Amino acid sequence: MLDWIFELPQTSPVAHALGLIMFVCAAGMAVGSIKVRNVGLGGAGVLFMGILIAQFSQPIDEGLLNFVKEFGLVLFVFTIGLQLGPGFFASLRAEGLKLNLLTAALVVLAGGLAPLLGWLVKLDPIVVPGLFAGASTNAPALGAAQQSLAALPGVDSARLALPALACAVSYTGAFAGVLGVLLLLKALFRIDPVQEAETYAAEQRQTRKPLVRRSIVIENSELAGLTLDEVSRRAGAGVVISRMRRRGETEVRTALPKEKLALGDTVLGVGDSQHLDQLERLAGCSSDEDLMTAPGNITFRRLVVTNKEVLGKTPAELDLENTLGVMVTRIVRGDSEMTAVPHLRLLFGDVLHIVGDQEQLEQAAQRVGNSLHKLNETQFIPLFAGILLGVLAGSLPLAIPGMSQPVRVGLAGGSLIVGLLLGRLGHLGGLVWHMPLSANRAFREFGVALFFAALGLAAGDQFLDAALSPRGLTWLVTGLVITVAPLLAVGVWARYVAKMNFVTLGGLLAGGMTNPPALSFVNNLCRSEAPTLAYATVYPLSTVLRILIAQILALVLGA
């Protein structure tokens, strides 16, 4: 009765391939969601399920598997580039610079150790990029290495399968290695993660400068006759005056920049405490009265920037104060809240705090867009255009002196770099590279599942023979050393020399390994989500470097 199912490979190869890949994805994600002490395989469960299913299923056409694998990888890295792009370049400054330098050292140490160990234990050179990717728990690195190897002449299909096999064997050891290093550092330095998290939170509260409001009475005669714009400039760029009330009046009005001050006027400043202290010393004294609750025909609204015509403009260029009589006081971008300084360029999805009367605010909403529908809508034309640019960038040959073949960053590397740049740029003319977070995660998970499924099905028929052989044991041990040695070196230096808090250190090592389960493990140890900040800071650079190093290893050793 069910014979037709077993005849699908002959009667309908496409249906057979599609059904098998979807089954592997579904079963693998179910396996990956199983957690022991908050640690699981995650997306890698699809890889191991593909390897298992390949032992019993009929093979799928190699060309079809390659397409699914490359398409899934491109979709994954491009969408992650879009998400991380806005904060990636900022992470290379200040505190993020130190974390990213340590991450670069971690990746470069692993990239140098992999070929050295491969030479010492006499591995086939073509295996080394796969070991590097598996020891790094980094799927894009493996995809980029395989693309580079496939472009080399004289590499047969049997050898091309070796990096994926080595990656799969070393992947499991790498999971255990990362968690083991974190526990070893905890024991070695006698760290109490919960106490470290409390210390970290206290330090962050001291350094963070939240925006507050303060009512200030004008008592300095030198300010009489000056405009609010002139007073704001004297107080510093970190302060915005949003409301004011004239001396002797009861109602509050919008503090437009051209309004002139008089002695006894009361203004409402928005900024951090330091800048408001500066304004208070300049102007007079603070008042216990909150102008937010004082009578008057003004209110405030949060409006979302979704109108393409205002993207890239600054609050000064938007000039809502003079054209509509409203005042932009704050700009919220992601998790950051800033005063509406005049030079800050607006991006799609920015939330503006605007003060004015109801009619003026309605006009301001029409001007900036404020369309929740557009905010939650996935822009498919920019998505496809961005992936096209990523494919072109990845295929561009780059001549490097001393190398026989030109280097290409590959589909994965090109898509990631373009995704980061477009995510940072935000828009180009009418094309807006904004994707709702839920849609971004969905595309990402879908892409990496396709990649792992195709990879597992392609390598599965050889996996057991490789994993259970002396060669497989060599791969496992070598990969574990590639994982553990750089982590220990960077971890000990960061803790002993740099005196880094375990919250930051754990996030740094998990992000440097691009390993979400390791992040969950650190969060669980600290009983805090704070390690996520360091993880997000170093993740983009780690991913880019691992992709590029995997390609260099493939081109140098594969040749």
C-alpha positions, -999 to 999 in steps of 0.1 A, spaced: 0 0 0 29 23 7 50 11 -21 46 45 -39 66 62 -11 96 39 -17 93 44 -54 96 82 -51 133 84 -59 126 69 -93 91 83 -100 96 118 -86 132 126 -76 124 162 -67 95 152 -44 119 126 -28 146 151 -23 123 178 -9 105 155 14 137 140 28 153 174 34 122 186 52 120 155 73 157 159 83 151 196 92 121 188 113 136 158 131 169 175 136 154 207 151 134 185 175 166 167 186 185 200 188 158 215 211 164 188 237 186 203 265 205 188 293 213 214 320 203 241 296 227 229 269 217 214 236 228 209 200 206 236 186 207 239 149 236 213 147 210 187 155 199 189 119 235 180 108 236 149 129 201 139 119 211 143 82 241 120 88 219 94 104 192 95 78 218 92 50 228 58 63 194 44 53 180 66 25 186 65 -12 211 93 -22 199 127 -35 212 143 -67 246 159 -58 238 191 -78 205 196 -60 221 191 -26 248 216 -34 222 242 -44 202 237 -12 234 238 9 247 271 -7 213 287 -7 207 279 30 241 293 39 237 325 19 203 331 35 217 325 70 248 348 68 230 376 49 202 379 74 226 377 103 246 405 86 215 427 83 208 422 120 243 428 133 252 456 108 239 486 127 260 478 158 290 461 142 311 491 134 303 508 167 315 476 185 350 482 171 353 514 192 359 520 229 353 489 251 342 469 221 377 474 206 394 455 234 369 427 232 372 424 195 410 424 197 408 395 221 384 378 197 407 383 168 436 367 188 413 338 196 404 332 160 440 337 146 454 313 173 430 286 162 437 294 125 475 290 131 471 260 153 450 240 128 476 236 100 504 231 126 486 202 142 476 189 108 512 188 98 524 172 131 498 143 129 502 140 91 466 148 82 454 152 46 458 190 42 423 193 28 409 181 61 423 211 81 397 237 70 370 213 81 386 207 115 390 245 119 353 250 112 342 222 134 365 232 163 350 267 159 314 254 158 310 277 128 289 265 99 296 294 76 333 288 78 328 252 66 306 264 37 332 291 27 360 265 28 341 241 7 333 267 -19 370 276 -22 381 239 -24 355 233 -51 370 261 -72 405 244 -71 415 222 -100 422 185 -95 403 180 -63 380 150 -67 346 145 -51 358 120 -25 384 144 -11 359 173 -12 337 153 13 365 151 38 362 187 53 325 181 61 333 148 77 361 162 98 338 191 107 310 168 119 334 147 139 351 176 156 319 196 161 307 174 191 341 176 208 341 214 204 308 217 222 322 198 252 355 217 249 340 252 252 319 243 282 349 225 298 371 256 294 344 278 310 342 255 340 380 252 342 384 290 343 357 292 370 375 267 391 410 279 384 403 315 395 377 305 421 350 325 404 315 329 418 295 337 386 264 350 404 285 374 425 304 385 394 270 392 377 259 414 406 292 433 406 289 438 368 253 451 372 264 476 398 293 488 376 269 492 347 245 513 368 273 536 377 285 541 341 251 542 323 237 576 318 199 573 315 179 602 301 159 622 327 138 653 329 144 684 351 125 716 355 148 746 357 139 783 365 158 809 345 177 832 370 208 842 350 203 876 336 228 869 308 203 844 293 175 869 291 167 877 255 185 846 242 167 820 222 162 785 235 184 773 206 213 795 219 208 783 255 208 747 244 241 751 225 257 767 256 245 738 278 260 713 254 247 689 227 234 664 253 204 685 264 171 692 246 146 717 261 112 703 253 87 725 273 86 760 288 63 782 308 64 820 309 67 838 342 33 846 356 15 822 332 -1 789 342 0 769 309 29 751 294 39 755 257 62 737 233 98 750 237 105 760 201 141 769 193 133 805 183 115 813 216 133 840 236 138 835 273 131 860 301 140 859 338 116 837 358 107 815 329 107 777 337 120 752 311 120 714 310 153 699 300 158 663 288 193 647 290 216 628 313 222 641 348 256 655 340 244 677 311 213 688 331 236 698 360 255 719 335 223 735 322 212 742 358 245 759 367 242 780 336 205 790 339 196 792 376 181 766 399 160 735 396 123 733 405 104 705 421 75 711 397 72 687 368 62 706 337 51 672 322 20 674 345 15 711 344 -17 724 325 -14 732 289 -25 722 254 5 700 247 13 664 250 39 640 236 38 609 213 62 582 203 63 581 165 81 555 144 102 566 113 88 546 84 85 572 57 113 566 31 115 604 23 129 613 58 155 585 60 190 597 63 179 632 74 189 647 107 164 663 132 178 697 121 171 689 84 137 676 92 130 709 109 97 699 126 101 728 150 96 755 124 74 737 99 49 720 123 56 736 157 66 704 174 98 694 192 118 661 189 132 654 223 145 618 222 154 591 197 152 555 206 172 531 183 171 495 193 181 493 230 197 528 229 179 560 239 195 593 229 186 630 230 177 643 196 210 659 188 208 679 155 234 658 135 220 623 142 207 608 110 174 590 111 171 553 103 141 532 94 125 520 127 138 548 149 113 559 176 110 597 180 96 613 212 78 644 200 62 672 220 33 694 206 -4 698 206 -26 670 193 -32 685 158 5 692 153 14 657 164 -10 641 139 8 661 111 42 650 125 30 614 124 21 617 87 55 633 81 77 606 96 54 577 87 45 560 119 32 530 101 33 498 122 23 479 92 54 490 73 76 485 104 65 448 106 66 442 69 95 423 53 109 442 23 115 415 -3 130 436 -31 158 449 -10 163 413 4 168 398 -31 188 428 -43 211 425 -12 216 387 -17 225 394 -54 251 420 -43 264 394 -18 268 368 -45 286 392 -68 309 403 -39 316 367 -30 325 358 -65 349 387 -71 384 373 -76 411 391 -55 447 386 -65 471 381 -36 508 381 -42 523 346 -36 491 327 -41 486 307 -73 448 312 -73 429 344 -67 411 346 -34 373 349 -33 355 355 -1 329 331 -14 291 332 -13 291 331 25 318 357 30 304 380 4 268 378 17 279 384 53 300 415 44 273 429 22 247 422 49 268 440 75 273 470 52 237 473 41 225 468 77 247 497 87 236 518 58 200 512 64 187 524 31 197 534 -4 172 556 -21 139 538 -20 155 505 -9 152 499 28 172 471 44 150 467 74 137 433 85 116 427 116 135 407 142 110 378 141 113 376 103 151 378 105 152 349 130 129 329 108 150 333 77 181 326 97 169 294 112 154 282 79 187 289 61 210 272 86 186 242 88 188 238 50 226 240 51 230 214 78 204 191 63 221 191 29 256 189 45 246 159 66 229 140 38 259 146 15 285 134 41 264 108 59 272 77 39 309 81 48 305 94 84 303 62 104 333 47 87 353 79 93 341 85 129 347 49 141 381 47 125 415 57 139 414 86 115 382 98 131 397 96 166 426 117 154 402 143 140 383 144 172 414 149 194 430 174 170 398 194 168 395 194 206 430 209 209 422 235 183 391 244 204 406 243 239 441 258 236 431 292 221 402 295 245 424 288 275 451 312 264 427 341 258 406 333 289 436 331 313 451 364 299 417 382 300 411 371 336 446 372 351 461 402 332 430 423 321 410 414 353 379 409 332 346 401 349 334 366 343 302 380 328 321 397 300 347 369 297 320 342 293 302 362 267 335 370 249 345 333 247 310 321 236 308 349 210 343 342 198 333 306 192 299 318 176 283 293 200 248 300 212 246 270 235 278 282 253 261 316 258 231 299 273 254 280 296 272 312 307 239 329 313 227 300 334 260 301 355 256 338 361 218 337 364 218 368 342 214 378 305 243 403 309 269 380 290 248 385 259 262 420 255 298 409 251 286 380 229 268 403 205 298 427 205 323 401 192 301 377 172 302 396 139 340 400 138 345 364 149 322 351 121 339 373 94 374 362 105 365 325 107 351 326 72 381 343 58 406 322 76 388 290 66 390 301 30 427 310 32 434 275 48 414 259 20 432 277 -8 467 274 7 464 238 18 441 226 -9 465 237 -36 
